Amino acid sequence: MKAVSAIGLALLAAVFYASSTPFSKVLLSHIEPTMLASFLYFGAGIGIAIVYLFVPHRFKQNENKLSKKDLPYVLGMILLDITAPILLMFGLSKAPAAHVSLLNNSEIVATSIIALIVFKETISRKLWIAITLITLSSALLSFQNLSCLQFSFGSIFVILACICWGFENNCTRKISDKNTYKIVILKGIFSGLGSFIVALIIGETIPSNTWFLLALILGFVAYGLSIFVYIRAQKELGAVKTSAYYAVAPFIGAILSLAVLREPLTVTFVVALLIMFVGTTLVVLDTLLTHHSHLHTHTIKHTHDGTTHTHTFTHDHIGNGMEHHHSHNGTELC
């Protein structure tokens, strides 16, 4: 019964996150892009800070605290979290929300390539195929008109945002053993503040109280609350299974966008959707089926004829019990 409830929480986290695209599109009619990016992150940071107040003290005592050596990664995370949502909001203001929802999967490609180049991580054949399919789907979604190859500038902004989040994911992974709540609070408050300053510098105006409040609520639900229920699901399911259920988020976002905004369903979108679905499925399978290989060295002592002999031997051990996962917001939650 607990597992069923946890699956429900994982899917709920995906729905919460998916809601950000269509409803942000609605809010962009009343709030300028950079200002909206600011309020969404403020909503996540403030909301999770309030939730954190109710976390039992015994759990807080066991937390790993951020140290001075984590400062470069924290600053990198915050700067990238200022840039990425601003680019995303500008992209969303110029491109269909359903397209943007699927294009968010470009973050998988960016994160994997950056991890390969910077951190020398290996990429499996299955994941390379997935990266190729997701890139192809993103390319299809990036054209407004395939007949004349008219490129969508909104898509460029979204892909640039995903590249920023790819770097951000790799920064955040360096502090992923620290407390998740505090990382999200830092992301929300300081990234929101940075975006707010940028918005004022470029001349954007503060919206009315109603739209201001709605943006904060959307940020709390889509970013903050999504992470909170994700963590709850993970406690029962584990990191890998939770991420597999959470992978439906871009597709839910696309469906919500079509339903809420009445966006037209084109042949190009359907083809891109199918290709993206296959690519994402391969990512999930790669995550679930990846086996980790590592060497074990054993030393055995025994006594024979009054003399102690020591034998050392090494063998390769392969197991599938080690779980590693990076969430969509960049925080490793295992």
N, C-alpha and C positions, 0 to 999 in steps of 0.2 A: 504493500500500500504506500509506503514511504517513497519507493522508487517511482510509482505512478505520479505522486504529488510533485516529486522533484522534476520529472519530465515536463509536467505542467508549468512549473516555475521557469524552466529553461526556455520553453516556447513563449511564455509570457515575457521573458527578458527580450526575446527576439521581436515580439510584437511592439514592446515599448520602444526599442531602438528604431524599428522600422517606421514608427509613427513620425519620426523627426522630419523625414523628407517631405511628405505631402503637406503636413501642417506648417512646416517652415515656409513652404511655397505660398501658403495662404497668408502667413504673417508678413511676407515680403511685400505684400500690397500695402502694408501700413507701417512697416519698420524698414529702414534702410539696411543693406546687407551687413556692414561691419558692426553696426549697433545691435543687430539681431544676433550675430555670432557672439557678441559680448554677453548679452542677456541669457542666451542658452547655456553658456558655461557658468555664468553666475548662478543660474538656477540649479545646475548640477552640484556645484561646490557648496552653496548654502544649504541645499536640501540634504546632501549627504552629511554635512556637518551637524545638522539637526538630528539625523538618524544616529550618528555616532555618539551623541549624548546619551542615547538609550542602550548602547552596547554595554553588557555587564563588565564590571571592573576587573573581574578575574581574567577576561580575555585580553583586556588592554595591557595587563601586566606582562603578558608573554609576547608582546609585539617587538619586532626588530625596529630600532629607531634609525632614522636617517643620520648620516655622519658627514663630516667635511669632505671626505673623498667622494661622496655621492653628489656634491654640489654641481660639478660640470654636467652631469646627466640630468639633474633636476632642472637646471637652467635651459639645457637643450630641449628637454621635454616641454617646458612652458613656452619657450619662443616658437617652437614648431606648432604647439597647440594654439598659439595666437594666430599664426599664419594660415594653417590648414582650414579652420572653419570660416575664416574670411573668404578664402578662395572658393570654398564650397558654396557659401551663400551667394557669391557673385555668379558662380556657375549655375546654381539653382534658379537664379533670377532670369537666366537667359536660355535655359534648356528645360525640356519636359521633366517633371518630377519622377516619372516612371523610369526614364533613361538614367537619371542621376542615381536612383536607387540601385540599379544594376551596375552602373559604373563604379559604385563604391567598392565592388569586388576587385578593382584595380589595386586596392591596398594590399591584397594578397601577393600580387605580382611584385609590387614595389618592395614590400617587406622581405620577400624571399631573395630577390636580386641583391638588395643591400646587405642582407645577412651573408650571402655568398661572397660578395666582393670585400666587404669590410671585416666580417668575422670568420671568413673562410669556412662557413658551414656547407655541408654537402646537400645537394638537392637530388632526390630520387628521380628515376625515369618517369614514374607516374605523376610526380609533381611538375616535371618539365612539360609533360603533355597538358596538364591542367593550366599551367602558366600560358602556354601557347593558345589554348582555347579561350581562356579569359581575355587575353590580349586581342584575339580575333574578334570576339564579341564586343569588346570595348571600342575597337576600330569601327565596327558597323554602327554602333550607337553614336559615334562621334561625327557622323555625316548627317546633315539635315536633308540632303537630297543626293542619293547615290547616282542618279542618272547624269548629273552634272558635277558630281564630286564636290558639292558645297559643304565645307566643313563647319561644324558647330563650335563657335567660340566658347559657349557655355561648357561644352564637354572638355575643352582644354583646361579651364579653371578647375573642374572636378578632378581631372587626372592629376593636375599639379597638386591639388589638395591631398590626393591619395599618396603621391610621392612624399609629401611632407609627413603624412602619417606613417609612411613606411620607415622614414628616418626616426620619427618619434617612437615607434614601436621598438626599434633597436636601441634607442636611448633608455626607454623605460624598462627594458628587459634587464638592464644593468642594476636596477634598483628594485627588481621584482620580488625580492625576498623581504622587502619592507612591508609595512602595513598598507593594505589596499585602500582602506578608507582615507587615510591621510594623503596618499598619492592622488586620489580623486579630488579631495578637497583642495590640495595645492594646484592641481590642474585647473579646477573650476574657478577658484578665486583669482589667482594671478593671471591665468590666460584670459579670463573675463575682463580683468582690470586693464590688461595690455590692449585688448581689442577695443575697449571703451575709450582709452586714450587716443588710439589711432582714429577711431570714429570721430572724435571731437576735432582732431587735427585736420582731417579732410573735410570737415564742415557738415557732418551728418548731425541730425537733430534728435533729441530725446523724444520718444513717442509719448502719447497720452498714457495715463495711469492704467487704463484697461488693457491696451496692447502690451504695455510693459509687464504687467502681471501675467498675461497669457504666455508671453515669451519665457518668463521665469518658470512657470508651471511646466511648459513643454520641455525646457532644459532639464528640470528635475526628473520628469518621467522618462524622457527619451534617452538621456545620458546617465543621470544619477541613479534613479530607481531601477533602470535596466541592469546596471552593474550590481546593485544590492540584491535583487532576486536571482541574478546569475550566480552570485557567490553562494546563496542559499541552496540552489539546485546542485552546485558543484560538491557541496559537502556530502550529498547522498550518492550522486552519480559518478563523481570523479571528473577531472579536467577534460579528458578526451571525449567522453560521451556527451558532456554538457556542450562542448564546442560543436559537436556534430549536430545537435538539435538547434543550436544558435545559428548555424549556417543558413537557416531558412530566412533570416532577417531581410536580406536584399530583395528576395522574391516577395515576401509579405509587403515590403515597402512599395514595390512595383504595383502589386495588386491594389493596395490602399490608394496609391496615386491615381490609378485608372478609375477607381470607384469614387473617390472623394472629389477629384478635380475634373472628372469626365474627359480625360485626355484621350485622343484618338488612338485606336489600336492599329498599328501599321504592320505590313508584312515584314519589314526590316526589323521591327521590334520583336516580333514573334520568333524570327530566325535567331536573332541575338540572344533572346531569352533561352531558347533551347540549347544553344552552344554554351551559354553561361551556366546553365543547369548541369550539363555534362562535366564542364570544367570544375565546378564547385563540388560535385559528387566525387570526383577524383581526389580533390583536396581532402575531403572528409575521409575517404577510404584510405588515403595515404597516412592520415593522422591516426586512424584506428588500427591500421595493420602494420605500422612501422615497428620493426624489431630493432633493439639496440644491442650492439655487439661490443663486448669489452673483455679485456684479458684479466684472468685471475691467477695469482701466484700462490701456491700452497707449499708450506714447509712442514715436513713430517719428521719427527724424531723417534727413533726406536733403539732399544738396547739389545745388543747381540754379543754373547761371550764376554759380558762385562764392559763392553765398549759401546758408547752412544754414537749412533750414526745419524746424520742429518741429510735428508733428501729434499730437494726443491724442484718443483715442476710447475710449468705454466701452461694453461690451456685457454682457449677462446670460449667464452660463455655467451650464449644468445638467449635473451628473455624478452618478454613483452609486457612486463609489469611496471615499466618506468613510464610515467606520464609527463609530458611536457606540453604546455599550451600557452598561446598568447591570445588574449581576448581582442575583440574588435576595437576596444579603446586603448589598446597597447599595453595593458597591465597584465603581467603573467600571474595567473591565479592558482597555480598548483602548489 
